[in-house]
Amino acid sequence: MKYSIIVSLLIIAVAALFGWRNHEELKRVTIEHRLLVDEAIELGLSTEGPGQGLALRRPLDREKKDREAEMRLFATELIAFLKKLEDRQQDGGGDGEDMQRETMEMISRFLDLDEGQLQGVIAALEKSTEIGDDMRKGIIGFSIMMLADQSPEVVLALYAGASGGQGVEGMDEKVIEASLSRLAERDPFAAIDWLREHGKSKPDLISDDIKSALIAGTARQDPAMAITLMKELEIKDKSQAADGIAIAADTSEKRLQLLESLRALDGESRGLQESVLESLGEQLQKSGFDTSQEWLEKAELNEEELESFSAELSYQHTLEDTGNWLGWVDENLSEKEASSKAAEMMVQWTHNDFQAAGNWLNDAQEGAVKTAAIESYAKTVAPYEPQAAAQWALTLPEGRPRDRLIKQVYNEWKKKDEGAAANFAATQGID
């Protein structure tokens, strides 16, 4: 089995056991899992999950085992296994059933390691000269990520004790982000103290990414404190921190609590309120139209809040619910905002599914939103289906917008069929 498969399987196993707090990382892991399943099938491996096939965690009687001796034995066997794996790859040897079983057993044992054992394995891997750098760094890096979930303060201490963080292989900014976020989830004050203390000696550490990770972790325990930190830490790009706060509010009740915290801010924090509400709107769009509507009914957003909430409204978030959201836009936003948002969403929808967009137009109620949507739809399909675009353009009320659209459709039609375009121009009085 390839080295990349071993590391990826470790990622997936730990993701299942501890749970990723970052939704984008979860998406990445899910995609990788699908690819690994396909590759495992090709290699003849079982794709059954824990409980159906091989259990990834073995129960251990920790009272009867010498944990340090167990760690040393495992580290020795792990390095020997990785060396054997490298040798097979270099020799072009196949992956027999024995290697497959040994790989899964090694993963199972790896996941049984506690905090102290992980540190010991990391130390042993750092000293090893028996395996290649890429193999060693990859396994060390993920060992540190596992340790970060169990004991983030230990990883942060390792980083603080290293010179610029370079003294520990696999210790990059992403590891610090994960560790600080995990620590903030458990103890926000400890995480804040750590950042302030080590930020003085390592000013490069105080990046927006690091600040956002701390805020995201804090938000899982105390959203009001997370909002205060977002303000005090003076983040230049507020979107990432706002996303972390919104993602942490993963239930209707938490979202309502977050809304109350935002409403309690003073007028000078308008930009911060907007950023978090935009992110909250995006997360709710992804959760589905019905879920969003249930929350919105309870939230009773005012006009300014609705404007912020809908700022990130787009087809890429609403997908099959786009028609419902266009109806919501029509009912809840000002005519100007609703028309602008409808025009934007219709372009995206038409590019991705012009038939569904056209069907919605057929049933939509008359008004400014439908008019804006028709204009966007006709402009978007004109290069491909100018006749259909012309039919929609002619449904608009007479006036300059209609005339401009008809002229635009005509210009696109000429590129495909000059004769048909000429006939259209004659009937519409286009010079």
N, C-alpha and C positions, 0 to 999 in steps of 0.2 A: 504494500500500500504506500502511496506517495506521502512524503513528509507533509505536504500542504493539506492532505486529507486528515492526518493526525491532528494537526493544529486546529483545523476547522471543526473536527469532531469535538475537540475539547471546548471550543467556543460554544458550540451548540449545546453540549451537555451542561456546561455551567450556566448558559443562558436559561435552560429549562429549570435548573435547580434553584438558582438565586433570583432570576427574573431581571431582565434589562429594564432600567428606568427610562432609558432614552428610546423613544418610539422609532426614530430613524435607524438606530442601531438594530432594533428588533426587525425592521423591514429587511435590512441587509443580511442579518442572520437567517431570516426565513428564506430569502432568495438563495443564499449559499446552501441552505439545507436541501432545497429542491435539487440543486445541481449535484450535491453529494449523494443524494438518494439515487439519482440516475447513474452516477459513476459507481456507486456501491453495487447496484444491480448488474452492471456490466462486469464487475469483478466477482460476482457470485456471492456477495455478502448479504446477510439478512438485513432488511430495512425495518424490522419490527422495533417498536419502542420499548422502553423499560416496562416490565410487567408482562410483556408479550414475548420478548426474546431475552437478550442478555441484560441484566440489571446493571446500570452504570455506577451504582453505589453498593458496596458490600458492607453489611453490618459488621462492626468490629467490637470485640470485647476489650475496651480500652483499659480496663483494670488489670488485665492479664498480660498486656503487651508493654514492652519497653519501647516507648514512642521514639526515643532518640535512636535506638538500635534499629528499629523498624525503618526510620527515615534513611539512615546510612545504607541499609541493605537496598532499599528502594532506589536511592540515588545511584548506587553502583549498578544495579540491574537496568535502570532507565538508560544510563549512559551506554552500557553494553548493547542494549536493544537498539538505540539510535545509531550506534556505530555499525551494527549489523545491517540496519536498514540502509544506511549510506553505502555500505559495501555492495549490497544487492543492486542498488540503483546504478552504481558505477559499473558493475559487471553485466548489467542488463538482465539480471535474473528475474524470474516471475514471482508473483506474490501467491504462494501456495496457501492452503488452508491453515497450516501451522503458523504462518506469519500473520494471517488475519486474526486468528484466535489470540495470538500473543499481543497484537496491537490492541484489541478490545480489552484484554485483561490489564494491559498497562494503563489504558485510559481509566478503567474502573479503579485501579489502585491510586492513580493520580488524584482522582476526585475525593479520595478518602483522607487526604492529607489535611492536618490541622494547621493552624497559624505557625507554630514553631517548626513543624516539619517542612512547610513550604519555604520558610527562610533557610532551613538547612539544605534543601534541594537546590535552591537558587545559588547558595554559596558553592555547592559542589559543582554545579554546572558552570559557574564562572571560572572555576579553577581548572576545569577539564580541558585537556589538549587532545583528547581522543576523537572528538567530533568537530565537524566544520563550523565556521563562524555563523553561517546562515541558520543552520539547524539549532545551534546553541542559543543564539539571540532570539529566535522565534519561540523556543520553549521557555526561556527565561522571561521574555516579555509577557507571555500569557500566564506564567506562574505568578508574576507580580500583579497582573490584573485579578487573578483569583484571590491573592492576598489582600488586594485593595478592597474587595467586597467583604471579606471577613474582618480585616483589621486595617482600615484605612490609615489610622494614626501611625501604624508601623511602617507602611509604605512612605508616608510623608516624612517620617523620621529618617528613613533611608535616604530619601532625596535631600533632606536638609544636611545630612552628614556627608554627602558627596559634593565634589567640587563642580558647581554649576549643574548638578544632576547628571554629569557625565561619568561618574565613578561607578554607576550601576548600569550594566547592559540591559536594554529593554525599558529603561526608565525615560520616557519622553513626556512631553506636555500632556498628551492624551491620558497617560496614566495618572498624572497629577490632577487633571480635571476630574477623572473618575473617583479618585481617592478623596479629594476635597468635597466633591458633591455627596459622596457616601457619608463622610464625617459630618457634614452640615445637616444631613437628614437625621442623624442621631443626636448631634450636639452642635447647633448653629454657632454658639458662642466660642466653642473650641476651634471651629473652622475659621471663624473671623480672627481670632487671636493668632492662629497659625499664619494666616495670610499677612496680617499686619507685621508680625515678627520677622518673617522671612522675606517679605517684600522689601524691607529696608536693606538687607544685605544682597538681595537678588532682584533689583528693580525690573529686570526683564520678565520676571515671573508675573507681574501685575498686568496681564493682558486681558482684553475683553473676554476671551474664551474662558480663562481661569475665573474671572469674576462671575461670568454667567453660570459656570458650573456650581460655584458656591451658592448663588442665588437659587438655582434650580433645586439643589438639595434642601436648602432652607425652606423653600415653598412647600415641600412635602410635609413638613411639620408645622410651619407657621407662615401662611401666605402674607399676613400683614407685615411680618418682619422682613420677608423677602422683598416686598415692595419698598420698604424703607431702605434696604440695602441697595436696591436698584437705583434709588435716588442718591444715596450717600457715596456710592462707589464711582459715580460719574462715568458710566459706560458710554462710549461714543456711539456705538451701534447698539441700540436698545432692543432690536428685534430678537436676537438670540436669547437674551435674558427674559424677555417677555414670553417667548415660546416656552421656556422652562417653567415659568410660573403658570402659564395656561395649561400645559401638559399635566402638571402636578394636580390641578383641579379636575380630577377625573370622575367626579360624580356630580349630580345635580346640586346637592347640598353644598359641596365644596365650591362649586361655581358661584352659587349665591353668596357664600361667605366672601369669596374673592371680590365679587361685585361691591359688596358693602365696604370692603377695605379700600377699594378704588374710590368710592363715593366719599369716603372720609378724608381724602387728600385735599389739600388746599388748592386754590386756583392756579398757583404757580406750577403745579404738577400736571397740567393739562396734557403735555406731550407724553408723559409716562402713562397716564390713564388711557390715552389713545392707543399706545403701543400694546398694552396688555389686552385691551378690549379687541383690538384687531386680531391678536393671536388667539384669544378665546373664541372669536367668531370663526376663525379658520379651523380650530379643533372641533367645534360643534358641527360645522359643515361636513367634515370628514366622518362624523359619527352618524350622519343620516338626517333627513329632513324632519321626520317625526320626533326624534329625540331633541332636535334643535327647537322645534315649535313648543314642545312641552316646557322646556326651560324658559324660553322667551315669554311665555304666558305668565310665568311666575316672576320673572325678572322685571317686567314692566319698564323697559328701557325708555329714556326720554329721547328727544330728537337728536341731540348731540351724541348720545351713546349709541343710538341706532346707526348713525353715520360711521362711527368708528368700528362698530361691530361688523358692518357690511363692507368695510374697506377692502378686505382680502377675498371678497366673494368672487369666485371664478369657476369656470367649467371644470378645471382640473381638480377642484375640491368637491363640486356638487354632482358631477357625472350624471347618472340616470335621474337624479333629483333636480336637474337644472330647470325643467319646466315649472316645477313647484316653487322653486326659489324665485323665478321670474315673476310668478304670481305674488309672492310675498313682497318682492321689491316694489311692485305696483301698488300694493296696499299700504306699505309702511314707510317708504321714503318720499321725500319731496319729488315733485314732477321732474325737476332738473336732474337730481341725483338718480332717480329711478331710470330715466331715459338714458343717461350716460352709462349706468351699470348694465342695463339691458343690451345696449349696443355692443358693449365690450364682451359680455358673456355670449351673445349670439354669434359673434365672429368665431370664438373658440368652439362653440357647439357645432356650428356649421362645418368647420374644418374637420371635425372629428366624426360627426354623424348628421349629415345634411338632411337625411330623410326624417329623423326624429325631430330635428329643429323645424322642418317644414310642416310636419304634422301638428306640432305645437302651435305654429302660426295660424293654421286652419281653424283651431278651436279657441284661440286667445280672444279675450274681450277687447273691443275697440278702445283706443286711448293712446296716450303719449308713449307708453311702454311698447305697445304693439307697433306703433309707427316707427320708433327707433329700432326695434328688432327687425322689421321688414327692410329698412334701409341697409342694415348690416348684412342681413341674409342675402339680399339682392346683389350687393357689392361683392360679397364673398363668392357667390356661385356664378356671377356673370362671366368670368374667364372660361368656365367649363360648360355651363348650361345657360347661355345668354337668353334663350327663349323663355325659360322658366323665370329668370331674373326680370325680364321685361314684364311678364304677367304680374309678378309681385309689385314691381314699381308702379304699374298702372292702378293698383289698388289704393295708393296713397292719395290723400286729398290734394286738389290742385293748389299749386304754389311753387315757390322757388326750390324747396327741397325736392319735390317731385320732379321738377324740370331738370335739376342737376343730376338726379339719379338716372333719369331716362337717357340723358346725354352720355353718362358714364357707361351705361349698359350698351348703348349704341356703339361706342368706341371699342368696347370689348368684342361685340358681335362682328364688327368689320374684320377683325383678325381671324375669325373662324369661317365666316360666310358673308362675303361682301353683298351678294344678291339679296339674301334675307335681311341683312342689315339695312340695305337701301330701301326695301319695302317698308320696314319698320319706321325708318326716318320719314318716309313720305306720309305715312298715316299719322305721325305725331308732329309733323311740321318742323322737323329738325333740318336746319340749313346744312 
